[in-house]
Amino acid sequence: MKRWLDSLLDLLYPTSPSAGDARAVEEPFCHVCGEPFAGELTPLTVCANCRGREWFIGTARAAYRSEGEVRDAIHGFKYNRQFHFLRPLSAWLLEGYTRFYDGQRYDALVPVPLYPLRRRERGYNQAAELAARLGRKIGAPVWDALRRVRRTKVQARLRRSERIKNLRAAFALRESFSGRVRGKRLLIIDDVFTTGSTVNACAQVLRRAGAARPDALTVARG
């Protein structure tokens, strides 16, 4: 069914979709989280969001800033079941992978999970859908290695300090992946990176299970 849907989306949107008025994330940016800066900076500049913070991710990168058509597509797919937006979102995610991680070897892609009740309400996990399409494009498996064990508040409605607190102990490793992630290079996939609290909480669980320091890739940077 997924392959049939992908083929239909590719037929309806046969060319690489434009991000419209959204700006691509380009250097110079924070070498950890990819926060764009203005002006000339050294390659190892760290932004205020990262300074003094414990990071379990290696690097986080996003293809575009969360604005214009990119933001509209994310909201449409994520909240309004506008499935036709999966095609452009997937293309932009692949564009980000090609720009920032092409040539890297990852053992698997790990989508950020939804809490089970929210997953049933929405009917799908947008991060898992994006990871599935990216995985097929780059030939990488997708591991549903994480589960959300605590229902949290919607991150978009919270301040930075609240976002970090909100995600504490929210994720756990699935028992079937105990020992399986040890020593593996993993790429965490989500739709939007804002403060990084979500992907960092996921990376913490994977690191504690013995994975190599994971990287993160999202469509957009909030």
C-alpha positions as CSV (number, residue, x, y, z in Angstrom):
1,M,0.0,0.0,0.0
2,K,2.9,2.4,0.9
3,R,4.6,1.7,-2.4
4,W,1.3,2.3,-4.3
5,L,0.8,5.6,-2.5
6,D,4.4,6.6,-3.2
7,S,4.0,5.9,-6.9
8,L,0.8,7.9,-7.0
9,L,2.4,10.9,-5.2
10,D,5.4,10.7,-7.6
11,L,2.9,10.7,-10.6
12,L,1.1,13.7,-9.3
13,Y,4.3,15.6,-8.4
14,P,6.8,14.3,-10.9
15,T,9.5,17.0,-10.5
16,S,11.4,18.1,-7.4
17,P,9.1,20.5,-5.6
18,S,10.1,24.1,-4.9
19,A,10.2,25.3,-1.3
20,G,8.8,28.6,-2.5
21,D,9.7,31.5,-0.3
22,A,11.4,29.4,2.4
23,R,15.1,29.8,2.9
24,A,17.5,26.9,2.8
25,V,19.6,26.4,5.9
26,E,23.1,27.3,4.8
27,E,26.4,28.1,6.5
28,P,27.4,29.8,8.6
29,F,25.5,27.9,11.3
30,C,26.0,26.4,14.8
31,H,28.2,23.3,14.3
32,V,26.0,21.3,16.7
33,C,22.4,22.2,16.0
34,G,22.6,23.9,12.7
35,E,21.1,27.3,13.9
36,P,21.8,29.8,11.1
37,F,24.0,32.8,11.9
38,A,24.4,36.0,10.0
39,G,28.0,37.1,9.1
40,E,31.3,35.3,9.1
41,L,31.9,32.8,11.8
42,T,34.4,30.1,12.6
43,P,33.4,26.5,11.7
44,L,33.2,25.6,15.4
45,T,30.9,28.4,16.5
46,V,28.2,27.2,19.1
47,C,24.9,29.1,19.4
48,A,23.2,30.2,22.6
49,N,20.8,27.3,22.4
50,C,23.7,24.8,22.6
51,R,26.1,26.6,24.9
52,G,26.3,24.9,28.3
53,R,23.8,22.3,27.4
54,E,24.4,18.5,27.5
55,W,23.9,17.2,24.0
56,F,23.5,13.5,23.2
57,I,23.3,14.1,19.5
58,G,26.4,14.5,17.4
59,T,25.0,17.1,14.9
60,A,21.5,18.2,13.9
61,R,20.8,19.5,10.5
62,A,17.6,20.8,8.7
63,A,17.0,21.4,5.0
64,Y,14.9,24.6,5.3
65,R,13.8,27.2,7.8
66,S,10.2,26.6,9.0
67,E,8.5,29.4,7.0
68,G,6.5,29.9,3.9
69,E,5.5,26.8,1.9
70,V,7.7,24.5,4.0
71,R,5.9,25.5,7.2
72,D,2.5,25.2,5.5
73,A,3.3,21.8,4.1
74,I,4.4,20.5,7.5
75,H,1.3,21.8,9.2
76,G,-1.0,20.5,6.5
77,F,0.5,17.0,6.6
78,K,1.0,16.8,10.4
79,Y,-2.4,18.2,11.6
80,N,-4.8,18.2,8.6
81,R,-4.2,14.9,7.0
82,Q,-3.2,16.5,3.7
83,F,-1.2,13.5,2.5
84,H,-0.2,15.1,-0.8
85,F,2.4,17.1,1.2
86,L,4.3,14.0,2.0
87,R,5.9,14.1,-1.5
88,P,7.5,17.6,-1.2
89,L,8.4,17.1,2.5
90,S,10.2,13.9,1.6
91,A,12.0,15.6,-1.3
92,W,13.2,18.4,1.0
93,L,14.3,15.9,3.6
94,L,16.3,14.1,1.0
95,E,17.8,17.4,-0.2
96,G,18.9,18.1,3.4
97,Y,20.5,14.6,3.7
98,T,22.3,15.1,0.4
99,R,23.7,18.5,1.5
100,F,24.7,17.6,5.0
101,Y,25.1,13.8,5.4
102,D,25.8,12.4,1.9
103,G,28.7,10.0,2.2
104,Q,28.0,9.2,5.8
105,R,27.3,5.6,6.7
106,Y,24.3,5.0,8.9
107,D,23.2,1.6,10.1
108,A,19.5,2.8,10.3
109,L,17.1,5.7,10.4
110,V,15.2,6.1,13.7
111,P,12.0,8.2,13.5
112,V,10.8,10.2,16.6
113,P,7.8,8.2,17.9
114,L,4.4,9.5,18.9
115,Y,2.6,8.7,22.1
116,P,0.2,5.7,21.2
117,L,-3.0,7.7,21.9
118,R,-1.8,10.6,19.7
119,R,-0.7,8.1,17.0
120,R,-4.3,6.6,17.0
121,E,-5.9,10.0,16.9
122,R,-3.7,11.2,14.0
123,G,-3.7,7.9,12.2
124,Y,0.0,8.0,11.3
125,N,3.3,9.2,12.6
126,Q,4.7,11.9,10.3
127,A,8.3,11.3,11.3
128,A,7.9,7.6,10.5
129,E,6.4,8.4,7.1
130,L,9.3,10.7,6.2
131,A,11.9,8.2,7.5
132,A,10.3,5.4,5.3
133,R,10.6,7.4,2.1
134,L,14.1,8.6,2.9
135,G,15.2,5.1,3.8
136,R,14.0,3.8,0.4
137,K,15.8,6.6,-1.4
138,I,19.2,6.1,0.3
139,G,19.0,2.4,0.9
140,A,18.9,2.5,4.7
141,P,16.6,0.5,7.0
142,V,14.2,2.3,9.3
143,W,14.2,1.1,12.9
144,D,11.2,1.7,15.1
145,A,13.5,1.5,18.0
146,L,11.9,4.0,20.3
147,R,8.6,4.3,22.0
148,R,7.0,7.3,23.7
149,V,6.1,6.2,27.3
150,R,4.6,9.4,28.6
151,R,2.1,11.7,27.0
152,T,3.6,15.2,26.9
153,K,2.3,18.7,26.1
154,V,2.6,19.9,22.5
155,Q,6.1,21.3,22.2
156,A,5.1,24.2,20.0
157,R,3.1,25.8,22.8
158,L,6.0,25.8,25.3
159,R,9.0,28.0,26.0
160,R,12.5,26.7,25.7
161,S,13.0,25.7,29.3
162,E,9.5,24.1,29.4
163,R,10.3,22.1,26.2
164,I,13.4,20.5,27.8
165,K,11.5,19.7,31.0
166,N,8.5,18.4,29.0
167,L,10.6,15.6,27.3
168,R,12.3,14.2,30.4
169,A,11.8,10.5,30.6
170,A,9.3,10.6,27.7
171,F,11.1,8.0,25.6
172,A,12.3,4.5,26.0
173,L,14.0,1.8,23.9
174,R,11.8,-1.0,22.6
175,E,12.7,-4.3,24.2
176,S,13.2,-5.9,20.8
177,F,16.1,-3.5,20.1
178,S,17.9,-4.1,23.4
179,G,21.4,-4.9,22.4
180,R,20.6,-4.3,18.7
181,V,21.5,-0.6,18.7
182,R,24.9,-1.1,20.5
183,G,27.7,0.4,18.5
184,K,25.4,1.4,15.6
185,R,25.4,4.7,13.8
186,L,21.9,6.1,13.7
187,L,20.2,9.1,12.2
188,I,17.1,10.4,14.0
189,I,14.4,11.7,11.7
190,D,11.7,14.3,12.6
191,D,9.8,17.0,10.7
192,V,10.9,20.1,12.7
193,F,13.8,21.0,14.9
194,T,13.2,24.0,17.2
195,T,15.2,23.8,20.5
196,G,16.3,20.2,19.8
197,S,14.7,18.9,23.0
198,T,12.8,16.1,21.2
199,V,15.7,14.7,19.2
200,N,18.1,15.1,22.1
201,A,15.8,13.1,24.4
202,C,15.7,10.4,21.8
203,A,19.4,10.4,21.4
204,Q,19.9,10.1,25.1
205,V,17.9,6.8,25.2
206,L,19.9,5.5,22.2
207,R,23.2,6.5,23.8
208,R,22.4,4.8,27.0
209,A,21.6,1.6,25.1
210,G,25.1,1.7,23.6
211,A,24.6,3.4,20.2
212,A,27.3,5.6,18.8
213,R,26.5,9.3,19.1
214,P,23.4,9.7,16.8
215,D,22.9,12.6,14.3
216,A,19.5,14.2,13.6
217,L,17.9,15.4,10.3
218,T,14.7,17.3,9.9
219,V,12.8,19.0,7.1
220,A,12.8,22.3,8.8
221,R,14.5,24.5,11.4
222,G,12.1,26.4,13.7
